[in-house]
Amino acid sequence: MNPAQRPWYVTTPIYYVNDRPHIGHCFTTLVADAAARFERLLRGVATPAAPSPTAAPAPVFFLTGTDEHADKVVTSAEAHQTTPQAWADRNAAEFAKAFAAMGFANDDFIRTTEARHKEKVPRYIEKMVARGDVYRGEYTGWYDAGQEEYLTETAAKEQGFKSAVSGKPLEKRTEPCWFFRLSKFAEPLQRHLEANPRFVQPDARRAEVLGRIKLGLNDVPISRPVTDDPATQWGVRMPGDPASRVYVWIDALFNYLTAVDTPERRHLWPPAVQLLGKDILWFHAVIWPALLLSIGEELPGTIWSHGWWLSEGRKMSKSLGNFIAIEQLDAYARRYSLDALRWYLLTQGPLGANDADFVHAKFVEVFNADLANGIGNCTSRVGNMIGKYFEGKLPLDAAAAAKESRVPGYDWPALVAAAVAKAAAAHAAHDLPGALAPAGELVKAVDGYINVTQPFKVAKLAPTDPAKRAELAAILANCAEALRVAALLLSPAMPSKMAQVLREWSSTPPAGVPLAELARLDGPHSLRAGTAIAKGEILFLRADPAEAAPSAG
């Protein structure tokens, strides 16, 4: 099948509901949102109005959700004098609310307490049992209660027998359980990683996973015993064994499959890319694909494991009280616009192997350079000149204007085509900053073109010189058309502001038209003479570098 015709499925991790959302949750989901928007743009697929668990999917499908069967949900519910389900409902709603506030356009939002998930997990485990990949045993190991994760003796020792996340002491536990024969899949996983270098990314993560697999894999427990403790009774039961419940991580991993394991959605499998933070790499890059191999499912295209956000140079932690919560993000969105916040997170975030620092001074610097002085100033200049010199109407077809441009270095059809091709190639490689960069290059090209052609000087001669008026018309039509395409390319990151530009320039793209057609300077969607080009509101007002960070209060 032509890759452009294959469904494209992107996932985020599903998030624990024992606490409220913060920048880490929002960042991963934002990356998925922008990637899904870009894929929809490439294909001409409409953005969903709201997530739905039942809607028949478009060729592009974006899933996020919440992981609700953790022990901490029960203990947190008890502390708040409510039931685990009520506590899960409350916090799942907080995630859905936060994601809506960030402008995410996910197709579905799955919760592991939903019947559509809980009823399918035992069926997958039954397949594993039937294939001899699950067996009864007893597990002794070091348990990280905060992460609900067992560690090997070696890993526990390396961490000083303390949690790598919370710093709290690990617990030595022995309990009966069901084991998954992870050891059986070491060789198949190694072969797959070596034959498919893009399977785990970035490259540093791939090397890390491959190195650990080569050392050998131990079988892992996939169940916990059910006792009189209420915390142990919360979860999906092992098939045929009501005295055991499925380990929360195994239950959670299957969400990516349960959400699309319906007659209407089955064709979406496998995911093109699964996005996650580096702290859960092992589960997603080793245990998850081994589970899929066990039940005979095709593996995802890419597991992309990004770094963490720091806050003003310091690691974020509850003890320090410096998590950037949704309220702080909302304060930035109110001060600078949601699209400006999205832009900063996407272009400055820890998408690679390294962590990234959220620094207010850098936010203002990026805001001014990329947005206020970049796309904002450029669209304002061009719109104002068209308004001043041509009464707010495009004076010439963009296709004709491109032919009139004889300025060295400014072959607009070639520049625009190159920008679209570079953006599409970067997106295909899951390089989101690289997919956004060509639009910025187009904006800079327009600024450079204006500096070289000096339309404001040409305009002084235009009233008495028809040749100069024609020259001025071509200059401004070329600028407007290049900025129209730049706005399209920037729209996955800044959907609201770029929709404003396209709307004010009477060029809102029609549904169902792919980017390659929208961006053709000689095509039916290019700007035409007489098109209304409104001056519009200023997109981004320049920020004062000396101003304090916005308050979450």
Beta strands, then each sheet from edge to edge (+ up, - down):
strand 1: 8-16
strand 2: 60-67
strand 3: 108-111
strand 4: 134-144
strand 5: 149-151
strand 6: 171-180
strand 7: 200-201
strand 8: 220-221
strand 9: 223-225
strand 10: 237-238
strand 11: 241-246
strand 12: 273-277
strand 13: 302-306
strand 14: 309-311
strand 15: 314-315
strand 16: 356-358
sheet 1: 3+ 2+ 1+ 12+ 13+ 7+
sheet 2: 5+ 4- 6+ 8-
sheet 3: 9+ 11- 10+
sheet 4: 15+ 14- 16-
end
